[in-house]
Amino acid sequence: MNAFVLASSGAHAPEFASVAVPQVGERELLVRIMAVGVGIHDSYFLPGGMAFPFPIGIEAAGIVEAIGAGVDSHKVSDRIAFVSMMQPKGGVWAEYAVISVDSLILPMPDAMTFEQAAAVPVAGNTALRALRALTDLPDDGSLFIAGASGAVGTFAVQLANQRGWAVAASASPRNHDYLIELGARLAVDYHEADWSEDVLRWSTDGVDGAIAIQPNTTASSMRVVKSGGAVVTVSADQVESAGGVHVTGLAYGADVRSELDALMDDIMTDRITLKIEQVYPFAEADRALAKVQTRRARGKIVLSLSA
Protein backbone atom coordinates (compact mmCIF):
# COMPACT_ATOMS: atom_id res chain seq x y z
CA MET A 1 0.00 0.00 0.00
CA ASN A 2 1.04 3.63 -0.38
CA ALA A 3 1.84 5.57 2.78
CA PHE A 4 3.70 8.57 4.13
CA VAL A 5 6.28 7.25 6.55
CA LEU A 6 9.16 8.12 8.79
CA ALA A 7 11.89 6.05 7.21
CA SER A 8 14.09 5.76 10.31
CA SER A 9 14.30 6.79 13.96
CA GLY A 10 16.24 9.91 13.00
CA ALA A 11 13.86 11.05 10.27
CA HIS A 12 12.20 14.43 10.79
CA ALA A 13 9.90 14.56 7.76
CA PRO A 14 7.60 11.91 6.25
CA GLU A 15 8.27 10.54 2.81
CA PHE A 16 6.15 8.66 0.30
CA ALA A 17 6.75 4.90 0.29
CA SER A 18 5.22 1.53 -0.48
CA VAL A 19 4.81 -0.64 2.62
CA ALA A 20 2.97 -3.80 3.60
CA VAL A 21 -0.68 -3.64 4.62
CA PRO A 22 -0.79 -4.18 8.41
CA GLN A 23 -2.28 -7.43 9.69
CA VAL A 24 -5.39 -7.24 11.86
CA GLY A 25 -5.13 -8.89 15.27
CA GLU A 26 -7.34 -9.63 18.27
CA ARG A 27 -9.70 -6.76 19.17
CA GLU A 28 -8.53 -4.77 16.16
CA LEU A 29 -10.07 -3.37 12.99
CA LEU A 30 -8.46 -3.06 9.58
CA VAL A 31 -9.73 0.19 8.05
CA ARG A 32 -9.47 1.33 4.44
CA ILE A 33 -8.56 4.99 4.87
CA MET A 34 -10.63 7.41 2.81
CA ALA A 35 -9.65 10.74 4.39
CA VAL A 36 -7.17 11.96 6.99
CA GLY A 37 -7.41 14.83 9.44
CA VAL A 38 -4.06 16.62 9.44
CA GLY A 39 -2.63 17.87 12.72
CA ILE A 40 0.56 19.58 13.79
CA HIS A 41 1.20 16.57 16.00
CA ASP A 42 1.20 14.01 13.18
CA SER A 43 4.96 13.83 12.66
CA TYR A 44 5.86 13.45 16.33
CA PHE A 45 2.96 11.67 18.12
CA LEU A 46 4.58 8.26 17.81
CA PRO A 47 4.12 5.01 19.76
CA GLY A 48 6.80 2.98 21.43
CA GLY A 49 7.87 -0.29 19.86
CA MET A 50 7.29 0.85 16.30
CA ALA A 51 9.19 -0.53 13.34
CA PHE A 52 10.48 1.57 10.45
CA PRO A 53 9.39 2.64 7.92
CA PHE A 54 6.43 3.83 10.03
CA PRO A 55 3.28 5.50 8.62
CA ILE A 56 2.43 8.61 10.66
CA GLY A 57 -0.93 10.11 11.66
CA ILE A 58 -3.65 9.44 14.23
CA GLU A 59 -6.96 10.79 12.85
CA ALA A 60 -8.95 9.51 9.88
CA ALA A 61 -12.21 8.28 8.42
CA GLY A 62 -12.74 5.16 6.41
CA ILE A 63 -14.44 1.81 5.91
CA VAL A 64 -13.93 -1.26 8.08
CA GLU A 65 -12.38 -3.94 5.84
CA ALA A 66 -11.73 -6.71 8.36
CA ILE A 67 -12.21 -7.42 12.05
CA GLY A 68 -10.10 -9.42 14.44
CA ALA A 69 -11.13 -11.96 17.03
CA GLY A 70 -13.11 -10.62 19.96
CA VAL A 71 -14.71 -7.73 18.03
CA ASP A 72 -18.49 -7.50 18.32
CA SER A 73 -18.93 -3.71 18.32
CA HIS A 74 -18.19 -3.19 14.61
CA LYS A 75 -18.68 -5.03 11.34
CA VAL A 76 -17.17 -5.06 7.89
CA SER A 77 -18.37 -2.12 5.74
CA ASP A 78 -19.00 0.19 8.74
CA ARG A 79 -18.16 3.83 7.96
CA ILE A 80 -16.23 5.28 10.88
CA ALA A 81 -14.18 8.28 11.97
CA PHE A 82 -11.58 7.69 14.64
CA VAL A 83 -8.50 8.68 16.59
CA SER A 84 -5.96 5.86 16.61
CA MET A 85 -4.29 5.02 19.92
CA MET A 86 -0.86 5.42 18.28
CA GLN A 87 -0.86 1.83 17.04
CA PRO A 88 2.67 0.36 16.71
CA LYS A 89 1.52 -1.30 13.47
CA GLY A 90 1.34 2.11 11.81
CA GLY A 91 -0.63 5.34 11.61
CA VAL A 92 -3.32 6.56 9.25
CA TRP A 93 -1.33 8.38 6.56
CA ALA A 94 -1.74 5.22 4.53
CA GLU A 95 -4.26 3.39 2.39
CA TYR A 96 -4.96 0.98 5.26
CA ALA A 97 -4.51 1.15 9.02
CA VAL A 98 -5.12 -1.15 11.95
CA ILE A 99 -6.76 0.34 15.04
CA SER A 100 -7.73 -1.03 18.42
CA VAL A 101 -11.44 -1.28 19.22
CA ASP A 102 -10.58 0.70 22.36
CA SER A 103 -9.71 3.72 20.20
CA LEU A 104 -12.06 6.69 19.97
CA ILE A 105 -14.33 5.50 17.14
CA LEU A 106 -17.36 7.43 15.88
CA PRO A 107 -20.03 6.07 13.53
CA MET A 108 -20.48 8.37 10.56
CA PRO A 109 -23.91 9.85 9.77
CA ASP A 110 -25.18 8.50 6.45
CA ALA A 111 -24.88 11.79 4.57
CA MET A 112 -21.48 12.79 5.98
CA THR A 113 -18.52 12.65 3.61
CA PHE A 114 -15.26 11.02 4.62
CA GLU A 115 -13.51 14.39 4.35
CA GLN A 116 -16.00 15.92 6.79
CA ALA A 117 -15.75 13.00 9.19
CA ALA A 118 -11.96 13.05 9.27
CA ALA A 119 -12.04 16.68 10.41
CA VAL A 120 -14.05 16.02 13.58
CA PRO A 121 -12.51 13.54 16.07
CA VAL A 122 -9.36 15.32 17.30
CA ALA A 123 -10.65 18.89 17.21
CA GLY A 124 -14.08 17.96 18.55
CA ASN A 125 -12.64 15.80 21.32
CA THR A 126 -10.19 18.53 22.33
CA ALA A 127 -12.79 21.31 22.33
CA LEU A 128 -15.24 19.24 24.39
CA ARG A 129 -12.60 18.25 26.95
CA ALA A 130 -11.49 21.87 27.25
CA LEU A 131 -15.06 22.97 27.96
CA ARG A 132 -15.53 20.12 30.45
CA ALA A 133 -12.47 21.35 32.36
CA LEU A 134 -14.26 24.67 33.04
CA THR A 135 -16.27 23.15 35.87
CA ASP A 136 -17.12 26.40 37.67
CA LEU A 137 -18.30 28.51 34.74
CA PRO A 138 -21.82 29.80 35.46
CA ASP A 139 -24.70 29.15 33.07
CA ASP A 140 -24.58 32.76 31.84
CA GLY A 141 -20.78 32.95 32.03
CA SER A 142 -18.22 34.55 29.77
CA LEU A 143 -15.29 32.85 28.07
CA PHE A 144 -12.13 34.00 26.30
CA ILE A 145 -10.59 31.71 23.66
CA ALA A 146 -6.99 32.40 22.63
CA GLY A 147 -6.20 31.38 19.06
CA ALA A 148 -9.77 30.60 18.11
CA SER A 149 -9.76 30.42 14.31
CA GLY A 150 -8.28 26.93 13.97
CA ALA A 151 -10.09 23.60 14.10
CA VAL A 152 -10.33 23.39 17.91
CA GLY A 153 -11.32 27.03 18.32
CA THR A 154 -13.94 26.85 15.58
CA PHE A 155 -15.72 24.11 17.54
CA ALA A 156 -15.05 25.69 20.97
CA VAL A 157 -16.66 29.03 20.04
CA GLN A 158 -19.83 27.33 18.81
CA LEU A 159 -20.07 24.75 21.58
CA ALA A 160 -19.64 27.49 24.19
CA ASN A 161 -22.49 29.39 22.53
CA GLN A 162 -24.67 26.29 22.77
CA ARG A 163 -24.04 26.35 26.51
CA GLY A 164 -25.19 29.96 26.73
CA TRP A 165 -21.73 31.43 27.34
CA ALA A 166 -20.68 34.78 25.87
CA VAL A 167 -17.43 34.36 23.95
CA ALA A 168 -14.55 36.71 23.21
CA ALA A 169 -11.79 35.33 21.01
CA SER A 170 -8.40 36.23 19.64
CA ALA A 171 -7.10 35.69 16.13
CA SER A 172 -5.38 37.59 13.36
CA PRO A 173 -7.53 40.40 11.90
CA ARG A 174 -8.35 38.44 8.72
CA ASN A 175 -10.26 35.95 10.90
CA HIS A 176 -12.26 38.42 13.00
CA ASP A 177 -15.35 38.41 10.79
CA TYR A 178 -15.16 34.61 10.68
CA LEU A 179 -15.20 34.39 14.49
CA ILE A 180 -18.14 36.79 14.74
CA GLU A 181 -20.04 34.67 12.21
CA LEU A 182 -19.41 31.64 14.43
CA GLY A 183 -20.93 33.47 17.38
CA ALA A 184 -18.11 35.28 19.16
CA ARG A 185 -19.28 38.58 20.68
CA LEU A 186 -15.80 40.13 20.48
CA ALA A 187 -12.74 39.39 18.33
CA VAL A 188 -9.34 40.86 19.20
CA ASP A 189 -5.93 40.87 17.54
CA TYR A 190 -3.36 39.13 19.73
CA HIS A 191 -0.60 41.11 17.98
CA GLU A 192 -1.94 44.36 19.49
CA ALA A 193 -0.43 45.36 22.82
CA ASP A 194 -3.78 46.45 24.28
CA TRP A 195 -5.93 43.45 23.24
CA SER A 196 -6.43 42.41 26.86
CA GLU A 197 -7.79 45.86 27.71
CA ASP A 198 -10.43 45.40 25.01
CA VAL A 199 -11.49 42.11 26.58
CA LEU A 200 -11.60 43.60 30.08
CA ARG A 201 -13.77 46.49 28.87
CA TRP A 202 -16.11 44.05 27.14
CA SER A 203 -16.41 41.81 30.20
CA THR A 204 -16.39 44.67 32.77
CA ASP A 205 -14.37 42.86 35.45
CA GLY A 206 -12.87 39.92 33.56
CA VAL A 207 -14.21 36.76 31.98
CA ASP A 208 -15.19 33.71 34.00
CA GLY A 209 -12.79 31.40 32.19
CA ALA A 210 -10.46 31.03 29.23
CA ILE A 211 -9.19 28.39 26.84
CA ALA A 212 -5.61 28.92 25.63
CA ILE A 213 -5.33 26.95 22.39
CA GLN A 214 -2.19 28.33 20.79
CA PRO A 215 1.17 27.74 22.51
CA ASN A 216 2.39 30.52 24.82
CA THR A 217 -1.05 32.06 25.27
CA THR A 218 -1.85 30.73 28.75
CA ALA A 219 -0.05 33.43 30.76
CA SER A 220 -1.51 36.28 28.72
CA SER A 221 -5.00 34.75 28.91
CA MET A 222 -4.78 34.82 32.70
CA ARG A 223 -4.76 38.64 32.55
CA VAL A 224 -8.39 38.74 31.39
CA VAL A 225 -9.82 36.12 33.79
CA LYS A 226 -11.40 37.27 37.04
CA SER A 227 -10.17 35.93 40.37
CA GLY A 228 -11.65 32.50 41.00
CA GLY A 229 -11.73 31.69 37.29
CA ALA A 230 -9.71 29.17 35.33
CA VAL A 231 -7.60 28.94 32.19
CA VAL A 232 -7.51 25.64 30.32
CA THR A 233 -4.22 25.21 28.47
CA VAL A 234 -4.68 23.10 25.35
CA SER A 235 -1.05 23.18 24.23
CA ALA A 236 0.26 22.25 27.71
CA ASP A 237 1.99 25.56 28.46
CA GLN A 238 3.91 25.22 31.72
CA VAL A 239 2.33 28.09 33.67
CA GLU A 240 1.53 28.14 37.38
CA SER A 241 -1.79 29.27 38.83
CA ALA A 242 -1.56 32.82 40.19
CA GLY A 243 -3.63 35.82 41.26
CA GLY A 244 -6.63 33.69 42.05
CA VAL A 245 -6.69 32.26 38.50
CA HIS A 246 -6.36 28.47 38.27
CA VAL A 247 -4.47 26.90 35.35
CA THR A 248 -5.58 23.43 34.35
CA GLY A 249 -5.30 21.01 31.43
CA LEU A 250 -7.92 19.20 29.41
CA ALA A 251 -10.44 16.98 31.21
CA TYR A 252 -8.82 13.77 29.98
CA GLY A 253 -10.92 11.61 32.29
CA ALA A 254 -14.22 12.87 30.90
CA ASP A 255 -16.28 10.60 28.65
CA VAL A 256 -17.34 12.81 25.73
CA ARG A 257 -18.31 10.11 23.19
CA SER A 258 -22.02 10.91 23.35
CA GLU A 259 -21.22 14.61 22.91
CA LEU A 260 -19.05 13.79 19.90
CA ASP A 261 -21.90 11.78 18.38
CA ALA A 262 -24.18 14.77 18.96
CA LEU A 263 -21.57 17.05 17.38
CA MET A 264 -21.54 14.90 14.23
CA ASP A 265 -25.33 15.16 14.04
CA ASP A 266 -25.23 18.92 14.67
CA ILE A 267 -22.80 19.34 11.78
CA MET A 268 -25.14 17.49 9.43
CA THR A 269 -28.13 19.59 10.51
CA ASP A 270 -26.18 22.88 10.28
CA ARG A 271 -26.42 23.61 14.00
CA ILE A 272 -22.63 23.55 14.09
CA THR A 273 -20.38 24.81 11.29
CA LEU A 274 -17.54 22.50 10.26
CA LYS A 275 -14.84 24.54 8.57
CA ILE A 276 -12.40 22.75 6.30
CA GLU A 277 -9.96 25.28 4.87
CA GLN A 278 -8.56 22.96 2.24
CA VAL A 279 -8.68 19.34 1.12
CA TYR A 280 -5.37 18.13 -0.32
CA PRO A 281 -4.95 15.01 -2.43
CA PHE A 282 -3.04 12.30 -0.59
CA ALA A 283 -0.02 12.76 -2.85
CA GLU A 284 0.37 16.29 -1.47
CA ALA A 285 0.42 15.29 2.20
CA ASP A 286 3.71 17.07 2.77
CA ARG A 287 2.13 20.37 1.68
CA ALA A 288 -0.80 19.79 4.01
CA LEU A 289 1.52 19.17 6.98
CA ALA A 290 3.53 22.29 6.17
CA LYS A 291 0.28 24.28 6.16
CA VAL A 292 -0.83 23.18 9.62
CA GLN A 293 2.68 23.74 10.99
CA THR A 294 2.25 27.46 10.24
CA ARG A 295 -0.63 27.43 12.80
CA ARG A 296 -2.50 29.75 10.44
CA ALA A 297 -5.17 27.43 9.10
CA ARG A 298 -8.81 28.49 9.39
CA GLY A 299 -10.56 25.39 10.58
CA LYS A 300 -9.20 21.98 9.51
CA ILE A 301 -6.84 20.68 6.83
CA VAL A 302 -7.77 17.29 5.37
CA LEU A 303 -6.18 14.73 3.04
CA SER A 304 -8.43 12.82 0.64
CA LEU A 305 -7.74 9.27 -0.51
CA SER A 306 -11.20 8.76 -2.03
CA ALA A 307 -10.42 10.21 -5.46
N, C-alpha and C positions, 0 to 999 in steps of 0.2 A: 504494500500500500504506500501511497505518498504521504509524507509527513514533514513537518518542520521540527528539527531536532537540535539538541545540543550534542555535538559530536564527541565531546570528551569532557572530563571533569574541569578542565581549564577553559572551556569555551564560554564566551560572553554573549554571543549572538547566535540565534538559531539559523540553521541552514536547511535547504530543501534536500530531502533524501528519500530513498526507497527502503522501507524496513518491513519486517514481517508483521502480519496481523497478529495482535496479542491473543492468547488462548484464554477462553473463559473458564473460570474455576468455580468452586463451591461458593454459593451466595454472591455470585457476580452476574453482571449483564454484559453482553457484547453489544455495543451500540454503533450503528452506522451514522457517522457524524454528518449532519446537514448544514449546520451553521455554528459558529464559534463566537462567544462574547470575548472581546479583547480587553485585557486589563494590564495596567502597568506592572502588576505582580507576575505576569506570565513567565518571564524569563528567569525568575529567581525563586518562586514558590515551588520547591522541589522536594520530593520525598527521600528518605533514607533508603539505602539498599537498591538504588536504581542501577540499571545497566545502560551503557552507552552503545550506540546513539540513542538518546532519550527524547521522545516527543514531549513538547512543553504544553502548558495550558490546563486550566481547571474548569472552565465553564462552557457549556455547549447545549445544543438541542439536536435530537436525532431520532432514529427509529431502532427499537430493540430488535436485534438480529438473532440472538441466541441467549439462552438462560442456563445458568449452572445449577447444580444440585442444591436443593434446599431453598429454591426461590419460588414463592407462591404469591408474591405481591405484584408481579409484573408478568406479561406474556409477550411472545414474539409479535411484532408489528405495532406495539405500543409506541405512541409519539410522546416523547418526554423532553423536558429541559432539566438540567442538573448542574450541580457543582461537584466535581470529583473530589474524593478525599486524598488527593495527591497519590494516586495509585502507582506503585513501583513498576507496574507493567507498562506505563506510559500515559501521557496526558492526551488532551483532546485536539491538539493541532495536528490532526491526522484523519484519514478516511474512516478509521475504526478506533474505538477505545473500549477498554474494559473498565467497569466501575463497580464498586461494592454496592449492594442493596442498602447498606447503611448510609450511603451518601444522601445529600439533599436532592431529592428527585421530585419534580413537579409534573403532573399530567398536563398536557397541552390542551387548551380549548380547541374545539374542532376547527374553527375558522382562523386560528392563529397561525401565522407563518413561522417557519423555523428561524428565520432571521429575527423576528419579533421575540420569539421565545428565548433565544440565546442571549438576549439583552437584559433579561429580567433577574435571574437567580442571584448573582453576586450583588448587584446594586440594590435590588429589592431587599434581600436579606440584610445587607449592611444598614440601609436606611431604617428598616423596621427595628433592628436591634439597637440602633442609636436612639430612636424614639422611646423604646422600652426602658432604656437606661435613665431617662428623665422621669424618675418615679414621683417626684414632688411637684411637677408642673400642674398648676390649677387648670380646671376645665376651660376657663377663659384666659389662659396664660399667653405669654408672648415668648417668641423664640427667635434667636439670631442664628443663621447658618452661614458659616465662613467657607467660601468656595463652592457656591451653590449651583453652578451652571452645568456641572458634569453629571454623570449618570446617577450617582448616589444623591446628589443635591436635588436633581430634577424630581426624583421620587420623594425625597424628604420634605420639600416645600409643599407638595400636594397632599401627602399623607398627614402632615401637620395641620393643613387646612381642614382636612376631613375630621380631625379631632377638635376643631374649633379654636385652634391657636392662631394668633396673629404673628406673621412671619416677616422679619427683616432679613435680607441676605446680601452677601457681598459677591462681586464678580467684576470682571473687566467691563468698561462702559458698553461695549458692543452687545453684552448679554443682559443689560438692564431691562430692556423692553421684554425680552424673553422671560425673565423671572417674574415680572409683573403679570404677564399673561398666564403664568402658572399659578398665580395667586399670592405672590409676595406683596406686602403692603409698602415696603420700602426696599430699594436696591441702592447699594453704595459701592464706591470704587475703592478697593483695598489698597490701591496705589496712592490715594490721597491721604495726607497726614492727618486730616481732621475727620476721617470717616466715622470714627467712634463717637465723636461729638454729635454727628447727625443721628446715629442710632439712639444715643442717650436723650436727645431732644424728642425723637419720635416716641420713645417709651417712657418719657418723663423721669423715672428714677431707675432705669435699667430694666433689661428683659429678665424673665424668670429662668431662662436657660439658654444654652447655646450648643450647637454641634459644629465642631471644628473639623472640616473634611480635609482640606489641603494641609500638607505638612507645614509646621511652624506657624500655625494660626491659633493654637490653643491659648498661649499667653496673651495675645492681643484680644482674643475673644473674651477673656476674663474681665477686661476693662468695662464691658458693656452689660455684665450680668450683676444683678443686685445681690446683696449679701443674703446668704441662704440658698442661692441658686446653684446650678451645676453646669459644667461644660463637659460634653462628651467628646473625647478626642478619637477620631476615626483613624488617623494615621499614626497613632501611638506616640505622639509627642511626649517627651519626658519632662513634664511640668508638674510641680507640686501644688496642692491646694493652698490658697492664700486669701486673706481679706474676706473671709466668710464665703468664698466661692469654692465649691468642691469640684475637683477634676476626676473624671472617671472614664473608663473605657466602654466598649460595647457590651451589651447584656448578652454575653455568649451563652449563658445558661438558659435563656428564654427559648421556648418553643414557638416559633413564628410560622410554622408550615401552613396552618389554616389561614393566616393573614396573607401569606404568599399566594395561596390558591385564590383568595379573594382579590388580591392585586391583579392576578392574571385575568380574572373575570372583569374587573373594573377597567382594565385596558381595552378589552374587547367591546365594552359597552360605552367607551369614551368618557367614563367618570374619572379616569386617570390618563394623562398624556404620556405615552412612551416616545421618547425622542431618540432616534438613531441618526447621528450626524452623517455617517457614511457607511455603506456596505462595500467592502473590498472583495474582489475575487480571491480565492484561497492562494493562488499563485503570488499575490501581492501582500502576503502576511507580514513581511518585513516592513513594508510601508505603513501598514495598520499599526504595528507595534511602535514604530517611530512617532506616529501621530499621538498615541495615548501618552507616550513618554514626555511630550511637551506639556502635559496637564492642561491643555487648552481646548479639549474637545467639548462640544455642546451636546450633552447626552452621551450616548454609547456609540462605540465603534464595533462593527461586526464583520466577521469573515463569512462568506457564503461558499459552501461546497455543493449546493444543489443545482448549479447551472450545468 
